[in-house]
Amino acid sequence: MAFSAPSLKGRALRLLSQREHSRAELERKLARHEEEPGTLARALDELAAKDFISEARVVQSVLHQRAPRLGAARVRQELQAKGIAPDAVAEAVSSLQATELERARALWQRRFDAPPSDAKERARQARFLLARGFAGATVAKVLRTGADDD
């Protein structure tokens, strides 16, 4: 009895069972397994028709998992890398703008136990927040108000 490789649809379902994937991600991950041109597109069309592939769920998943630890710029970058439509990316990022300062402040408080004591420490804390995609103005407010809170 010979072992047969999983079908493209089976592979896609296995990936989708682990987490939400966009169609572009599935195409990228499964392209090397496509033996006959067009079979991957057909398999993904079937899964999309059955609502197994949902761009909206991918966006919500990224927002839920990543937004507490990342700024709007990094979330935008992740959504774009997943092949999400530009209008959906813009909408998701604009929904984050209102909470950007409080998310940055909460992350800063979890990471650092005290406001920066000197310029070197201030630069280190600023780099930490900037690397996570928070805007420069937001980082400046966090570091300024972080020092005022104590």
N, C-alpha and C positions, 0 to 999 in steps of 0.2 A: 504494500500500500504506500503510494508516494504522497509525500506531504505537499500540499499546494499552498502557495503564498496567499495571504489575505487579499481580497478584492480591494480596489481603490475605495469603494464605498465603505467597506469594513475598516480599512485603515483610517479613513476620515472619521468614522463614528468613534473609533478608539481615541483619536486625538480630541474629538469633541467631548468625550466622556471625562477627559481630564480637566479641561477648562474650555471656555468659549474661544473660538477661533473665527477670524474673519475669512471670507472667501479667498482673499489674496494670500493669507497665511497658509491656508490649506493647499492652494495651488502651488505655492513655493515649496512646501514640505512634501507634497505627493508627486510632483512633476517627474522625479527620477524613477518612480514606480509605474508610470504610464507606458504601456507597451504599444498601444495603438492610438494614434492621434485622435483627439476628440472624446475619448472615453472618460478622461478626468472631468472635462467640462460637463458631460452628461451626468456623471455621478454627482457632481456638486450641484447641478441644476435640480436633480431629484431631491437632494437633501435640503436645498433652499426652499423648494416647493412644499416640503413637509415641515418647514420652519425649524429645521435642525441648525441651520446657519442663519444667524440674525446679527446684523451690524449693530442694532440698538442694544442687544444684550452684551455684545463685546464692549461697547462704550460704557454701559453701566457697570460691567465687571471691572474695567480698568479704573473707573472713577471710584468705585467702592474699595478696591484693593490698594490703589496707588496714591490717590489724592491726599490721604492723611499725612503721607510722608514726602510728597513731591509738590513742587510749585506748578503753576499752570503751564510754564514753558516745557517742562519735562513731560507732563501729561500729554501736551500737544505732540511732542516728539514721538512718544510711544504710540499714540493713536495713528499718527501718520505712517509710522513704521509697520503697523498692522494693516495698512491699506484702507483705512476708513475714509469715507467720502469727505472732502474738504468742508462742506456745510455742516456735517455732523460733528467734525472736529471743532469747528468754530463755535458751534452751539454748546458743546461740552465744556470747552475752555471758558467761554463767557459765564457759564454757570458756576465756575470755580472762582471767578474774580471777587465775588462778594465775600468769600471766606478766606481769601488768600492771606490776609494779615493774621487772623486768628490761627490758621493752620501753621503758618511759619512760626508764630510765637509758641504754640504748643510743641512743635518739633524742637525748637531752640531750648525750651524748658526741660524737655526729656533728655536732651543731649548734653547740655551744659548746666552745671550746678550754680554758676555765678556769672554775673556780667563781666565783660572783658576788663581786666585790670590794667592793661597797657595796649599800645598800638599793635604789637605783635599778636597778642591774644585776640584783639578785635578783628584783625585781618584773618586769623584762623577761623573764627566763628563766622565771619562774613563769607569766606570761601566755602565753608560747610553748607550754608544756606543757598548760596548762589549755585553751587554744584547740583543742588536738588531742584533747580529750576525756579526759584523764587526771584522776583524782580528786584533790582538794585534798590529802588525806593522802599520796597517792603522790608528788605534786609536792614536798611538804615533805620527804619521805624522800630523794628524789633530790637535792634541793638541799643537804640536810644531809649526806648521805653523799658527794655529789660534792665537797664542801669537805673532807671527811675523807680522801678517797682520795689527794689530792696532798700 
